[in-house]
Amino acid sequence: MKVEVIMAGFGGQGIMLMGEILAHSAMLEGREVSWIPSYGPEMRGGTANCMVVVSDKRIPSPIISSPDILVAMNKPSMDKFTPIVKSGGIVILNKALIDEKPARQDIEVIEVDASGIADELGNMKVANMVALGVLVGRTGVVRPETVLKSIDHFLPEHRKNMFEINEKALMRGIEEVKK
């Protein structure tokens, strides 16, 4: 089993953290992983993406040229990366910031109002966890309980009070896939 994921959006949307949590979760489950961040020129508001590879075998190259899964948190990210998603791949879209679907017919498109759900939960910063929940719920690449351990791992001591809302966001994303 090998899954290649590109996660992309604006700086400040938690793209890197989403990728780190996925990679760390897979590592906790004994898989081989790689995580490569890529930032635009600005930290907040510029583009950001990361590549995550999860495999049962050694990963020959961490560079992804044709991902199995794209998580696009904004329209520029969808426009940039959808063309390279493998035929039969999955594109997860934050429909709050993306008002159209990709034209491709050979991919599965999952639209989720990640930003709206995060707002409903009381913190826009957890939209990334909603999107990660959709990915985990749809693919089963890692177990939800492992993701929760990773969320706890990455939360600094002064942010441990954010665990509960991140957990709710992750679970809401998983529930969205079941609808």
N, C-alpha and C positions, 0 to 999 in steps of 0.2 A: 504494500500500500504506500503510495506517495501522493501527497496533495500539495499543490503549489497555489499560493494565495497572494494576490496583491490587494492591499488596503490603501485607499487614497481619499484625500479630502483637503480642506483648508487647514493651515497651521492653527493649532488651538482646539481642534476637534478631538484630540486624543487618539490620533491615528497610530502614532508610534507605540503608545501604551497598549492599544488594542492588539497590535502585532506582538509585542513583548509578552502579553498575557497568553496569547495563543501558543507562542513558542515555548514559554515556560511550562504551560499546562502539558503540552506534548512531551516535554523533557521529563516532567514528573511521572508521566505514564510510560517512561522507558523508551521513547522514540528518539530517533535522530532528528535534529532540528537545525534550521538556520534562520536568521533574521537579519535583514539588511535595511537600514533606514535611508531615506533620501529626502532632503529638505529643499524647498525653494529658497530664494534669496531672503525672504522675510520669515521670521519665526511665527508670527501671528498674522493670519490672513493670507499668507503665501501658500503655495501648494506643498503638500507633504504626502509621501507614500512610503510604504515599506513592503518588502517581499518576505514571505514566510514559507519555508518548505518544511513539511512534516513527512517523515518516511520511516518505514520499518528497517530500511537498509541504509548504508552509508550514502551521503548526498554528494554526488560527484561535483556539482557546481551549485552555489547558492543563487546564481543569477537566473531569473525567470524570464523567458522570452514569450511563453504562451501559457498563462495561468489557467488552472482548473476553475478558480473562483476569483471573482473581483468583488470587493466591497467598495462601492463608490458613495461617498458621503456628500458629494456635490456634483453639479453638472460638468464642470471642466474635467473632473476625474473620470466621469462616465465617458465623455467624449474622447479622452486620451487613451483609456485602457480597454474599453469594450472591443475595439477592433482586433486586439490580440488574444482575447479569451478563446480557449480551445473550443472547437465545435462540440456541443454537448455539455459545455461548462455552465457555470452558475454565475449570474450577476445579481448582487444584492444592492438595491438602490434605496437611499434615504429620500423617499418621495416628497418630504417637506421642502427639500432644496433642489429637486429634480422634477421638472414638470412634463417630461416626455420619456417614453420608453425607447430603448435602442431599436433600430430597424431590423437587426438580425433576427432570423427565424430559427437558427440552429442552436440557440442557447436558452437556458431557463432563466427568466427574469423574475426576481422576487422583490416586490415593492413593499417597503415598510416605512411608516411615518416615525422614524427613529427620533427625530427632533421633537415631534408632537408628543410622543410617549414620554420622552425625557421631561418635557415641560409639564406634562400632566403629573409626573412623579415629583416635580418640584425642583429639578435641577437640570438645566440644559446640557451640563457637562457629561451626563451619563448616556447621551445618544449613542456614543461609541459602544457602550455595553449592550444596548438594545440590538445594535447591528451584529455584535459578536454573538449574542444569543440566537439571532436568526441563523448565523453561520453554523453554530454548534448544533442547534435544533434540526437543521436541514441535513447536515452531513454526518453528525456523530463523530467527527474527527477526534474530538476529546470529550470526556464526560463533564457534565455541568458541575459536579462536585469538585472536580480537579480545577476547573476555571475559578471557582470560588476560593480555593486555596491560593491560587495565583493572584487573584485580586487582593486578598489579604496580604500576601507577600509584598506586593508592589505599593500598597498604601503606606505612606510614612506614618510614624506614630501620631503626629499631630492631625492626621486625616483619617484615623481609624473610625471616626464617627460617620464616615462616608460609606462604610462597608455595606450597611443595610440598603441604602438607596441603589448602590451598584448591583447588589444581589437582586433587588426587585427589577431593575432594568434588564439584567441578563435573563431572568425568568420570563419577563414580558416578551422579550425577543424570541425566546424558545416557544412561548404560547402562540405568537403570531404565525409561526410556520405551521402549527397544527390546525389553524382555522381553515 
